[in-house]
């Protein structure tokens, strides 16, 4: 959503006709859209329609020139035979801003008066079917909030009502799955004063759960569908496996030179720049410098969580909700470790100030009320743990007499990793961090905030390395434990603590 040009480093508004943004989008579509052509329905493929933008009527820009430019680009690359459509919430303002005469305009909703919704949709089309492009059988979950549940009976009843109306229905989500790695996003608002990061799991309380298994909600939906047509056979659920406890040992820390030399990149900033300005999209960024005199350090804004270290000891944790945090500082080596909890992708995230969207340090750092300059910056994407060359010994790492945010823990068990069965990594007892299974980044964990306690590890992840051994890495920032458990049971409904955010 944030666009930069390699040559100028200029950041621009997004989802508008603004020149820099639109140029990048059109260049991307020139690469992407031609690859879809063989899969279009009239070419013998499965794609019967392609959506232009998404709920654009909810975007404050309401930039019709932008929407029309995208539509022309789709037509020029895909031709005139494919159906192009839009989707917006069933409100007049949303439909006014998100629809075009050249698109088939649909609505999305989870409840309410379906007759009113579909009659509104009809006003923006010259004939055609009633279509709910996103019927919500569940909802996404956020750290520190109760797992959302949608009643089975309500979902089945609303689906039945729409089908009896003669509508076409697409479910969002029928299967949500997982936000592996750092792909989970966040809900926000215009000035980023609201920031609610999504959990790694995208289970969504959907008819098929995170692992793709059928739920009771699925069978209720199937019963409704059987009233309107033939339903086919249903494959069985996949096998889950419990490998048991995996003891973990301290291996090192993300700040150690050996780790950085294999897994990171060093750059210099005059003034501390954001992740994006340093050409990093996610993970961890560390700002370091030597402080030669005592004084007051003020961190304007860190997105989304920062740990202030002096000579390797934690001075203060800065939460994403805090700003202009000041602390007395003594001379020594200062490190500001900043984590991204996910970029905003839902809510009213049209930014007047694009810096609200960036990660890392996004406002100046002051020392005795003056800008603090000349930073050594370490970029740690942490996409996988393939960069660790030797897990058997802690090369280049000393022993620690205290916990340091960013500690790396490694556990190995001599068990066959079965690529035909799934498992779940239970993070109960840990604090906040990043978990890896067979070197693959499963995603963020945060049991201190809840509600998600387990991370999904599908069987095919076993194929990433030696199947005769199971390896787990945990990068922990707040509260370590001595083991994790690989279990056959998912737990997405643990206790919550909103104060952690």
Residue pairs with C-beta under 8 A, 6 or more apart in sequence:
1 14
1 15
1 343
1 344
1 345
1 349
1 357
2 11
2 14
2 276
2 343
2 354
2 357
2 358
3 11
3 12
3 14
3 20
3 21
3 24
3 25
4 10
4 11
4 276
4 277
4 279
5 20
5 24
9 277
10 20
11 276
11 277
11 354
11 358
12 18
12 19
12 20
12 21
12 354
13 21
13 61
13 351
13 354
14 21
14 351
14 354
15 21
15 53
15 56
15 59
15 61
15 63
15 66
15 350
16 22
16 61
16 63
16 66
17 63
17 65
17 66
17 69
22 66
22 69
25 70
26 69
26 73
29 70
29 73
29 74
29 77
30 77
33 73
33 74
33 77
33 78
34 77
36 47
36 50
36 78
37 43
37 77
37 78
37 79
38 44
38 45
39 45
39 46
39 47
40 47
40 78
40 79
40 81
40 82
41 47
41 48
41 82
42 81
42 82
47 82
48 83
49 82
49 83
49 84
49 85
49 104
50 74
50 78
50 82
50 83
50 84
50 85
51 84
51 85
51 86
51 87
51 133
52 67
52 70
52 71
52 74
52 84
52 85
52 86
52 100
52 103
53 67
53 70
53 86
53 98
54 87
55 87
55 88
55 89
55 94
55 98
55 108
56 67
56 86
56 88
56 97
56 98
57 88
57 89
57 91
57 93
57 94
57 95
57 96
57 97
57 98
57 99
58 88
58 89
58 94
58 98
58 348
59 97
59 98
59 350
60 190
60 348
60 350
61 350
62 96
62 97
64 97
64 100
67 98
67 100
68 100
68 102
71 84
71 100
71 102
71 103
74 84
75 84
75 102
78 84
83 104
84 102
84 103
84 104
85 103
85 104
85 105
85 106
85 131
85 133
86 98
86 99
86 100
86 103
86 104
86 105
86 106
87 98
87 105
87 106
87 107
87 108
87 133
87 134
88 94
88 95
88 97
88 98
88 99
88 105
88 106
88 107
88 108
89 107
89 108
89 109
90 107
90 108
90 109
90 112
90 116
90 117
90 120
90 121
91 120
92 120
95 105
95 107
95 120
95 121
95 123
95 124
98 105
99 105
99 124
104 125
104 128
104 131
105 121
105 124
105 125
106 121
106 131
106 132
106 133
107 117
107 118
107 120
107 121
107 131
107 132
107 133
108 132
108 133
108 134
108 135
108 136
108 172
109 117
109 132
109 134
109 135
109 136
110 135
110 136
110 137
110 150
110 158
111 154
111 158
114 132
114 158
114 161
114 162
114 165
114 167
115 165
117 132
118 130
118 132
118 165
118 167
121 130
121 131
122 130
129 166
129 167
129 168
130 162
130 165
130 166
130 167
130 168
131 167
131 168
131 169
131 170
132 162
132 167
132 168
132 169
132 170
133 170
133 172
134 170
134 171
134 172
135 158
135 159
135 162
135 169
135 170
135 171
135 172
136 150
136 171
136 172
137 150
137 155
137 171
137 173
137 174
137 204
137 205
137 206
137 207
137 217
137 221
138 148
138 149
138 150
138 173
138 176
138 203
138 204
138 205
138 206
138 217
139 148
139 150
139 204
139 205
140 148
140 176
140 198
140 199
140 202
140 204
140 346
141 147
141 148
141 198
141 199
141 201
141 203
141 204
141 451
141 452
141 492
142 186
142 187
142 196
142 197
142 198
142 199
143 196
143 197
143 198
143 199
143 341
143 446
143 449
143 450
143 452
143 500
143 501
144 196
144 449
144 450
144 496
144 497
144 498
144 499
144 500
144 501
145 196
145 451
145 496
145 498
146 451
146 496
147 205
147 451
147 452
147 492
147 493
148 205
149 205
150 205
150 217
152 216
152 217
152 220
153 220
155 217
155 220
155 221
156 217
156 220
156 221
156 223
156 224
159 169
159 221
159 224
159 225
160 224
160 227
162 169
163 169
163 224
163 225
163 227
163 228
171 206
171 207
173 202
173 204
173 206
174 206
174 207
174 208
175 206
175 207
175 208
175 212
176 201
176 202
176 203
176 204
176 206
176 210
177 202
177 203
177 210
177 212
178 200
178 201
178 202
178 210
178 442
178 443
178 455
178 456
179 185
179 198
179 199
179 200
179 201
179 202
179 443
180 200
180 440
180 441
180 442
180 443
181 282
181 383
181 441
181 442
181 443
182 281
182 282
182 283
182 340
182 342
182 382
182 383
182 441
182 443
182 444
183 443
184 197
184 198
184 199
184 200
184 202
184 342
184 443
184 444
185 197
185 198
185 342
185 343
185 344
185 345
185 346
186 195
186 196
186 197
186 198
186 341
186 342
186 343
186 344
186 345
186 346
187 194
187 195
187 196
187 198
187 344
187 346
187 347
188 194
188 195
188 196
188 344
188 346
188 347
188 348
188 349
189 347
189 348
189 349
190 348
190 349
190 350
190 351
190 352
191 351
191 352
191 353
191 356
192 303
192 344
192 351
192 356
192 357
194 347
195 303
195 304
195 320
195 321
195 341
195 344
196 501
197 304
197 341
197 342
197 501
198 342
199 446
199 451
199 452
199 492
200 442
200 443
200 444
200 445
200 452
200 455
201 210
201 452
201 455
201 456
201 492
202 210
203 209
203 210
203 490
203 492
205 217
206 215
206 217
207 214
207 215
207 217
207 218
207 221
208 214
208 215
208 218
209 215
209 490
210 456
210 490
210 492
211 237
211 238
211 240
211 422
211 456
211 458
211 490
212 237
212 238
213 237
213 238
214 234
214 237
222 231
222 234
225 231
238 421
238 422
238 459
239 420
239 421
239 422
240 421
240 422
240 423
240 424
240 488
240 489
241 418
241 421
241 422
241 423
241 486
241 488
242 423
242 485
242 486
242 487
242 488
242 489
243 413
243 415
243 423
243 470
243 486
244 413
244 485
244 486
245 483
245 484
245 485
246 411
246 412
246 413
246 470
246 472
246 483
246 484
246 485
246 486
247 411
247 482
247 483
248 409
248 410
248 411
248 472
248 474
248 481
248 482
248 483
248 484
249 409
249 410
249 411
250 394
250 400
250 407
250 408
250 409
250 480
251 388
251 391
251 394
251 397
251 408
251 409
251 410
252 258
252 259
252 394
252 396
252 397
252 407
252 408
253 259
253 397
253 400
253 404
253 406
253 407
253 408
254 260
254 263
254 264
254 284
254 286
254 337
254 380
254 382
254 406
254 408
254 475
255 286
255 309
255 312
255 335
255 337
255 378
255 404
255 406
256 396
256 397
257 396
258 395
258 396
258 397
259 388
259 397
259 408
260 266
260 378
260 380
262 387
262 388
262 389
263 380
263 382
263 387
263 388
264 378
264 379
264 380
265 378
265 379
266 376
266 377
266 378
266 379
267 278
267 377
267 379
268 374
268 375
268 376
268 377
269 278
269 287
269 375
269 377
270 373
270 374
270 375
271 364
271 371
271 373
271 375
272 287
272 336
272 360
272 361
272 364
272 365
272 372
272 375
272 377
273 360
273 361
273 377
274 303
274 355
274 358
274 359
274 360
274 361
274 362
275 281
275 282
275 283
275 285
275 338
275 340
275 358
275 359
275 360
275 379
276 358
276 359
276 360
277 358
278 285
278 360
278 377
278 379
279 379
280 379
280 381
281 381
282 340
282 343
282 359
282 381
283 340
283 379
283 380
283 381
283 382
283 383
284 337
284 338
284 339
284 340
284 380
284 382
284 406
285 337
285 338
285 359
285 360
285 361
285 377
285 378
285 379
285 380
286 335
286 336
286 337
286 338
286 377
286 378
286 380
287 335
287 336
287 338
287 360
287 361
287 365
287 375
287 376
287 377
288 333
288 334
288 335
288 336
288 375
288 376
288 377
288 378
289 334
289 372
289 374
289 375
289 376
290 332
290 333
290 334
291 310
291 329
291 330
291 331
291 332
291 333
291 334
291 367
292 331
293 331
294 328
294 329
294 330
294 331
295 328
295 329
295 367
295 368
296 326
296 327
296 328
296 329
296 367
296 368
296 369
297 308
297 326
297 327
297 328
297 329
297 334
297 365
297 366
297 367
297 372
298 324
298 325
298 326
298 365
298 366
298 367
298 369
299 306
299 308
299 318
299 324
299 325
299 326
299 336
299 361
299 365
300 323
300 324
300 361
300 362
300 363
300 364
300 365
300 366
301 323
301 324
301 361
301 362
301 363
302 318
302 320
302 336
302 338
302 360
302 361
302 362
303 320
303 338
303 340
303 358
303 359
303 360
303 362
304 320
304 338
304 339
304 340
304 341
304 342
304 359
305 317
305 318
305 319
305 320
305 338
305 339
305 341
305 432
305 477
306 317
306 318
306 336
306 337
306 338
306 339
306 361
307 314
307 316
307 317
307 318
307 336
307 337
307 338
307 405
307 406
307 477
308 314
308 315
308 316
308 317
308 318
308 327
308 334
308 335
308 336
309 315
309 334
309 335
309 336
309 337
309 404
309 405
310 329
310 330
310 332
310 333
310 334
310 335
311 332
311 333
312 333
312 335
312 404
313 402
313 404
314 403
314 404
314 405
315 327
315 329
316 325
316 327
317 405
317 478
318 325
319 500
319 501
320 341
320 501
321 501
323 363
329 367
336 361
336 365
337 405
337 406
337 477
338 359
338 360
338 361
339 477
340 359
340 360
341 444
342 444
343 357
343 359
344 357
349 357
351 357
355 362
355 363
356 362
364 371
364 372
365 371
365 372
366 372
382 434
382 441
382 475
383 441
384 436
384 439
384 440
384 441
385 436
385 439
385 441
385 473
386 439
388 410
388 439
388 473
391 410
391 412
391 471
400 407
403 480
405 476
405 477
405 478
406 475
406 476
406 477
407 475
407 476
407 480
408 473
408 474
408 475
409 473
409 474
409 475
409 476
409 480
410 471
410 472
410 473
411 471
411 472
411 474
411 483
411 484
412 469
412 470
412 471
412 472
413 469
413 470
414 468
414 469
415 469
415 470
416 467
416 468
417 438
417 462
417 467
417 468
417 469
417 470
418 459
418 462
419 459
419 460
419 461
419 462
419 463
419 467
420 459
421 459
422 456
422 457
422 458
422 459
423 457
423 459
423 486
423 487
423 488
424 454
424 455
424 456
424 457
424 486
424 487
424 488
424 489
424 490
424 491
425 435
425 437
425 442
425 454
425 455
425 457
425 472
425 484
425 485
425 486
426 453
426 454
426 484
426 485
426 486
426 487
426 491
427 435
427 445
427 447
427 453
427 454
427 455
427 474
427 484
428 447
428 453
428 481
428 485
428 494
429 447
429 479
429 481
429 483
430 445
430 447
430 474
430 476
430 479
430 480
430 481
430 484
431 446
431 447
431 448
431 476
431 477
431 478
431 479
431 480
432 444
432 445
432 446
432 448
432 449
432 476
432 477
432 478
432 479
432 500
433 444
433 445
433 446
433 474
433 475
433 476
433 477
433 478
434 441
434 443
434 444
434 445
434 474
434 475
435 441
435 442
435 443
435 445
435 455
435 472
435 473
435 474
435 475
435 484
436 442
436 471
436 472
436 473
436 474
436 475
437 455
437 457
437 461
437 470
437 471
437 472
438 457
438 461
438 462
438 464
438 465
438 470
438 471
439 464
439 465
439 471
439 473
440 457
440 461
440 464
442 455
442 456
442 457
443 455
445 452
445 455
446 452
446 500
447 453
447 494
448 478
448 479
448 497
448 500
449 496
449 497
449 498
449 500
449 501
450 494
450 495
450 496
450 497
451 492
451 493
451 494
451 495
451 496
452 491
452 492
452 494
453 491
453 492
453 494
454 487
454 489
454 490
454 491
454 492
456 490
457 486
462 470
465 471
470 486
472 484
472 486
474 480
474 484
